[in-house]
Each structure stands twice: as structure tokens, then as C-alpha cells.
Amino acid sequence: MAGAPALHIADLTKRYPTGTEALRGVSLDIAAGEFFGLLGRNGAGKSTLIHCTTGLVRPTSGAIRVFGHDAVDDYEQARTAVGLAPQELNFDWFLTLEETLDYHGGYFGMPRKERRARSAELLEAFSLSEKRRERAMTLSGGMKRRLILARALMHRPRLLILDEPTAGVDVELRLELWRYVRRINAEGTTILLTTHYLEEAEELCDRIAFIDGGRIVAEGTSASLTAEYGVETLEDAYLELAGRRELARGRLDDVAAAEVAS
Ligand SMILES: Nc1ncnc2c1ncn2[C@@H]1O[C@H](COP(=O)(O)OP(=O)(O)OP(=O)(O)O)[C@@H](O)[C@H]1O
């Protein structure tokens, strides 16, 4: 749908059967072509939001649309528009690199000839051509990270979701991955990145949202967020915000305690 945002999320809530409210009314719009960062501490709701977008988790209420396609009612179209590079390297380790990409393309209904051409193009782009007939298990850590990006891009998704793509990787590999994802974005793919690294978000993202307790608590460019909190870096803005929220929580706890006592 022409002109539709890459991702439109309106008043999204998710309550798991355990009673945990992982998302409490999240609204978010990511424009086509944007590089968007979603930041938050462990358990803030980032994975739940991604899983709702890719159909792994069913939202309790609210709307998600990917380039205009409803993520629940129009699942196939919405899912096809998304490429997901999960945090965990979930390959079938016994498949070769070519097979890994080929099976992924097959899942998304790509004809054989197109799969062949696309997989050769991606293996080349990610400097993996020489390893194409080797099993995924034989790759180095950096190669595995590149393969997960190649696999996510295989079916030419318009929205690429990167779930903590550089968690636990060394500085050199992080810089290399940054170069790749910058290029993918420059070539027109919209990116939603979740990360714990504030400097990564500052470096790569056009816009950033902080999520906490299942709510978006701040959103803007790195410059607007630092200006809003009167600080120099995104990390300081995050700490300032986290501090204020802790303070607010403490106050609420005090009020609750006072109410119980009275
Ligand atoms: N399948 C599930 N069943 C019940 N509760 C869940 C489930 N998945 C996540 N949660 C809970 O939902 C909340 C949000 O978790 P989520 O995994 O979305 O956070 P996150 O921001 O991705 O965290 P992390 O940075 O650690 O990956 C947490 O309290 C978590 O324990």
C-alpha cells in the first residue's frame, strides 16, 4: 500500500497467560526507509513487540500493520514484508550456506531460479561465497552473524528487524556489522533495531524509542532526546530517564505503602 508506514503499531497490549502484561498500550510509527532503534532494559517488552509483529505471539489487543498489511488478519502479506534476524543463531547447523538460504526462500514462495540468483548475490555481498557448500556449523562467529543477515534478507523484505545483532560480539565485528546494516538501509530497507548498546543506537538510528515496563516512555532523535534531558549523550539521556522513572516508582511505592498503613 503506497504511502503506508513500514510499521504502524496502535495501542498494542499483550498479556501472557501467566498474567504478565508485557505490552501496555504501545503506539509507534516507523516510516518507510527509516532506521529505528528500540531500546530498553531486560524484560521491557522488546521481544514481545517483535514477536507480535512477526506473528509468533498473538496480541491481546491493538493493531499492527506492516506496510499497510494487518499482522494478524493479513498475516501472510505482513510476514512476507518482514525479514527477521533473531538474536540467537537458530540455523540448522547441518545445512550448507546455500541450502540455508534456499530453504528460507522456499518458505517464502520464491521460485527456484530466483532463489539461486538471490542466494548467490547475498553470499557474494556478505563475503561468504567461498563457504557456500560448507555447513553452517563450520563458520566463524562473524560469518554466522553475516549469514543470519543474509538469510533475513533472502526474500527481499522491506522491513528488516534486527534483534540485538551485536550482542556479545567484539568491537571489530560490531563495526563490520554496522557497515553492512548501514548499507542495507541506504539501499532502501527500513530497519527496526533492538539493542542494549546506546552508542550503537546513537551511531545508526534516525529515531529511537525507549521502552520500559511495556510502555514507550520516550521517543525522538538522538539530538532531541539529549536536548530534552539536558545532557550530552544518549546514554546520559537514558540514565536520566531511568532515574526519574525509578524515583517515580519509589514515590508510587511510598504512596501505596502509606495507603496500606492507613
Ligand atoms: N512466553 C511468555 N510467557 C509469559 N511471560 C513472558 C513470556 N515471554 C516474555 N514474558 C514476560 O514478558 C515481559 C517482557 O519480556 P520480553 O522478552 O518481551 O522483554 P525484552 O525487552 O525482550 O527483554 P530482553 O532484553 O531480556 O530480551 C517479561 O516480564 C517477561 O518475563
The ligand as an SDF file (V2000), in Angstrom:
LIG
                    3D

 31 33  0  0  0  0  0  0  0  0999 V2000
    6.0410  -16.5930   26.8060 N   0  0  0  0  0  0  0  0  0  0  0  0
    5.9490  -15.8260   27.8730 C   0  0  0  0  0  0  0  0  0  0  0  0
    5.1010  -16.1410   28.8710 N   0  0  0  0  0  0  0  0  0  0  0  0
    4.9910  -15.3540   29.9590 C   0  0  0  0  0  0  0  0  0  0  0  0
    5.6820  -14.2030   30.1490 N   0  0  0  0  0  0  0  0  0  0  0  0
    6.5340  -13.8500   29.1870 C   0  0  0  0  0  0  0  0  0  0  0  0
    6.7210  -14.6340   28.0030 C   0  0  0  0  0  0  0  0  0  0  0  0
    7.6480  -14.0080   27.2290 N   0  0  0  0  0  0  0  0  0  0  0  0
    8.0200  -12.9000   27.8870 C   0  0  0  0  0  0  0  0  0  0  0  0
    7.3530  -12.7910   29.0700 N   0  0  0  0  0  0  0  0  0  0  0  0
    7.4720  -11.7150   30.0500 C   0  0  0  0  0  0  0  0  0  0  0  0
    7.0900  -10.5060   29.3980 O   0  0  0  0  0  0  0  0  0  0  0  0
    7.9080   -9.4140   29.8420 C   0  0  0  0  0  0  0  0  0  0  0  0
    8.6000   -8.7860   28.6160 C   0  0  0  0  0  0  0  0  0  0  0  0
    9.5380   -9.7320   28.1130 O   0  0  0  0  0  0  0  0  0  0  0  0
   10.3130   -9.5310   26.7250 P   0  0  0  0  0  0  0  0  0  0  0  0
   11.0160  -10.8160   26.4490 O   0  0  0  0  0  0  0  0  0  0  0  0
    9.3680   -9.0090   25.7200 O   0  0  0  0  0  0  0  0  0  0  0  0
   11.3580   -8.3880   27.1290 O   0  0  0  0  0  0  0  0  0  0  0  0
   12.6920   -7.8780   26.3690 P   0  0  0  0  0  0  0  0  0  0  0  0
   12.6330   -6.3970   26.4460 O   0  0  0  0  0  0  0  0  0  0  0  0
   12.7810   -8.5100   25.0560 O   0  0  0  0  0  0  0  0  0  0  0  0
   13.8330   -8.4210   27.3140 O   0  0  0  0  0  0  0  0  0  0  0  0
   15.3700   -8.8440   26.9370 P   0  0  0  0  0  0  0  0  0  0  0  0
   16.1200   -7.5710   26.6990 O   0  0  0  0  0  0  0  0  0  0  0  0
   15.8100   -9.5410   28.1890 O   0  0  0  0  0  0  0  0  0  0  0  0
   15.3370   -9.7610   25.7420 O   0  0  0  0  0  0  0  0  0  0  0  0
    8.8770  -10.0030   30.8670 C   0  0  0  0  0  0  0  0  0  0  0  0
    8.3230   -9.7760   32.1500 O   0  0  0  0  0  0  0  0  0  0  0  0
    8.8990  -11.4750   30.5320 C   0  0  0  0  0  0  0  0  0  0  0  0
    9.1780  -12.2490   31.6720 O   0  0  0  0  0  0  0  0  0  0  0  0
  1  2  1  0
  2  3  1  0
  2  7  2  0
  3  4  2  0
  4  5  1  0
  5  6  2  0
  6  7  1  0
  6 10  1  0
  7  8  1  0
  8  9  2  0
  9 10  1  0
 10 11  1  0
 11 12  1  0
 11 30  1  0
 12 13  1  0
 13 14  1  0
 13 28  1  0
 14 15  1  0
 15 16  1  0
 16 17  2  0
 16 18  1  0
 16 19  1  0
 19 20  1  0
 20 21  2  0
 20 22  1  0
 20 23  1  0
 23 24  1  0
 24 25  2  0
 24 26  1  0
 24 27  1  0
 28 29  1  0
 28 30  1  0
 30 31  1  0
M  END
$$$$
